[in-house]
Each structure stands twice: as structure tokens, then as C-alpha cells.
Amino acid sequence: MIEPGKPHDLDALMKIELEAFQSDQITPRQMESYLAFNLDRHFLLVSRSEGQPAHGYILVLIRRGSKVGRIHSYAVADSARGMGIGALLIEAAADMARTGYGCHELRTEVRVDNPHALARYEKSFFRRVGKRRSYYSDGCDSYSYKRRLK
């Protein structure tokens, strides 16, 4: 089930964050803020099984007046990989950005050394449109992706 994140998801989301990312992690305070003010000019969706803690999330930021959403962060718990959760989160985010915010496009940056995320975005109809040198704090490059929303 995909639904908006709630403040009680904080611990599970921070566990996923620490598991998924070695650098450029969202801090507990930032995550708490995203959860507390969900649906203002951003939204955070979580995937969970009935009665279970979240096992994946996607965070989309939208600038005021913009019709472009930016996937700021997206991760699935190691224990839930290979179950199709990533695809469900991306599709739910695309639908929410389009119908809830009137967005025409989603954009994101993906580490060049993350083959799983690169493959997931490409399977989810994102096009690689560029490369940014030393985008991440550890000096890793990123590929820029975008997806048109219908």
C-alpha cells in the first residue's frame, strides 16, 4: 500500500535512509519536517504492508509556481528489494505530481555508481538528459533524468 508518510514513520524512514545512503543523507530533523508538513509544496509517500512500518519512500519537492517536480530522495529497505516497491513508489509519485500539483514533468539526479537506481528510473520511463560532475558531497557524479507526465 502506498500512502502519505506520517510522523510515526520517522524511525522506519531513518533506518531506510541510513541503510540506503552513505552520503548526502536526510537528517532526522529534516525527515521529521518533511513528515510534519507533508503535502505543502512537497510530498513524501511511503510503501508499507498492512500494520507494518514503512519499507520504502519517495520524496518529491515542487517549487511554488512550478510545474516540475523533483524527486529529492527515494529508497527501499534492503529487506524489501526485488518486490516491485520501487516501481510502485515512482508511479504513485508521478500520479500525485500530475494530478495533485499539475506537474508536467519529474526530474531527479542519480549517482553514476548506483546501477539499481539507474535501471529503476530507466524502466520507469525516465530519460537521461545530462551528467553533473561532483554532484554529491563525496565527489561522485550524477546523471540527470527527467520524465514527461501525461
C-alpha positions as CSV (number, residue, x, y, z in Angstrom):
1,M,0.0,0.0,0.0
2,I,1.3,3.5,-0.9
3,E,0.2,6.4,1.2
4,P,1.4,9.7,2.5
5,G,4.1,9.4,5.2
6,K,3.1,10.3,8.8
7,P,5.2,11.4,11.8
8,H,5.1,7.9,13.3
9,D,7.0,6.7,10.2
10,L,10.2,8.6,11.2
11,D,12.1,5.7,12.8
12,A,11.4,3.4,9.9
13,L,12.3,6.0,7.3
14,M,15.6,6.9,9.1
15,K,16.5,3.2,9.2
16,I,15.9,3.0,5.4
17,E,17.8,6.3,4.8
18,L,20.9,5.1,6.8
19,E,20.8,1.7,5.1
20,A,20.5,3.1,1.6
21,F,22.8,6.1,1.5
22,Q,26.4,6.5,2.6
23,S,26.5,10.3,1.9
24,D,24.0,13.1,1.4
25,Q,21.6,11.6,3.9
26,I,18.4,13.3,5.0
27,T,18.8,14.1,8.7
28,P,16.2,13.0,11.3
29,R,15.3,16.7,11.8
30,Q,14.8,17.2,8.0
31,M,12.8,14.0,7.7
32,E,10.6,15.0,10.6
33,S,9.9,18.3,8.9
34,Y,9.0,16.6,5.6
35,L,6.6,14.3,7.5
36,A,5.1,17.1,9.6
37,F,4.4,19.4,6.7
38,N,3.6,16.8,4.1
39,L,1.6,18.0,1.1
40,D,2.6,21.7,1.4
41,R,5.0,22.1,-1.6
42,H,6.3,18.6,-1.3
43,F,5.0,15.2,-0.6
44,L,6.5,12.1,0.9
45,L,4.9,8.8,0.1
46,V,5.6,5.5,1.9
47,S,5.1,1.9,1.0
48,R,4.0,-0.5,3.7
49,S,2.3,-3.7,4.3
50,E,-0.8,-3.7,6.5
51,G,0.2,-2.8,10.0
52,Q,3.9,-2.8,9.3
53,P,6.4,0.0,9.4
54,A,7.3,1.7,6.1
55,H,9.7,-0.3,3.9
56,G,10.2,2.3,1.2
57,Y,9.6,6.0,0.5
58,I,9.8,8.7,-2.2
59,L,10.1,12.4,-1.5
60,V,9.1,14.9,-4.2
61,L,9.8,18.7,-3.9
62,I,7.9,21.2,-6.0
63,R,8.8,24.9,-6.2
64,R,6.0,27.3,-5.8
65,G,4.6,28.2,-9.2
66,S,6.5,25.4,-10.9
67,K,5.0,22.6,-13.0
68,V,8.2,20.5,-12.5
69,G,8.5,18.1,-9.5
70,R,11.9,17.0,-8.3
71,I,12.5,13.6,-6.8
72,H,14.7,14.6,-3.9
73,S,15.1,11.1,-2.4
74,Y,13.8,7.6,-3.0
75,A,14.8,4.4,-1.2
76,V,13.6,0.9,-0.5
77,A,14.7,-1.1,2.6
78,D,17.2,-3.9,1.7
79,S,14.8,-6.5,3.1
80,A,12.1,-5.3,0.6
81,R,14.2,-5.1,-2.6
82,G,13.0,-7.1,-5.6
83,M,9.4,-6.9,-4.7
84,G,8.4,-4.1,-7.1
85,I,8.1,-1.5,-4.4
86,G,10.4,1.0,-6.2
87,A,8.2,0.9,-9.3
88,L,5.1,1.4,-7.3
89,L,6.6,4.4,-5.4
90,I,7.7,6.1,-8.6
91,E,4.4,5.6,-10.3
92,A,2.5,6.9,-7.3
93,A,4.8,9.9,-7.2
94,A,4.2,10.6,-10.9
95,D,0.5,10.3,-10.4
96,M,0.5,12.6,-7.4
97,A,2.7,15.2,-9.0
98,R,0.5,15.3,-12.1
99,T,-3.0,15.1,-10.5
100,G,-2.3,16.8,-7.2
101,Y,0.1,19.5,-8.3
102,G,-0.4,19.9,-12.0
103,C,3.2,19.0,-12.8
104,H,4.1,18.2,-16.4
105,E,7.5,16.7,-15.6
106,L,9.5,14.9,-12.9
107,R,13.3,15.3,-12.6
108,T,15.9,13.7,-10.5
109,E,19.6,13.1,-10.1
110,V,21.0,9.6,-9.7
111,R,24.5,8.6,-8.6
112,V,26.5,7.2,-11.6
113,D,27.6,4.3,-9.3
114,N,24.1,3.2,-8.4
115,P,23.1,0.6,-11.0
116,H,19.9,-0.4,-9.3
117,A,18.5,3.1,-9.2
118,L,19.7,3.9,-12.7
119,A,17.9,0.8,-14.0
120,R,14.7,1.5,-12.0
121,Y,14.4,5.1,-13.4
122,E,15.0,3.9,-16.9
123,K,12.4,1.2,-16.6
124,S,10.0,3.8,-15.2
125,F,10.2,6.0,-18.4
126,F,12.8,8.5,-17.3
127,R,15.3,9.7,-19.9
128,R,18.9,10.5,-19.1
129,V,19.5,14.1,-20.1
130,G,22.8,15.1,-18.6
131,K,25.6,14.5,-16.2
132,R,26.8,16.6,-13.3
133,R,30.4,16.4,-12.1
134,S,31.0,16.0,-8.4
135,Y,27.3,16.5,-7.6
136,Y,27.3,14.5,-4.3
137,S,29.3,15.5,-1.2
138,D,31.7,12.6,-1.6
139,G,32.6,13.8,-5.1
140,C,30.5,11.2,-7.1
141,D,29.0,12.4,-10.3
142,S,25.3,12.2,-11.1
143,Y,23.2,11.6,-14.1
144,S,20.2,13.9,-14.6
145,Y,16.9,12.3,-15.5
146,K,13.5,13.6,-16.5
147,R,10.1,12.1,-17.2
148,R,7.3,13.8,-19.0
149,L,3.9,13.4,-17.2
150,K,0.8,13.0,-19.3
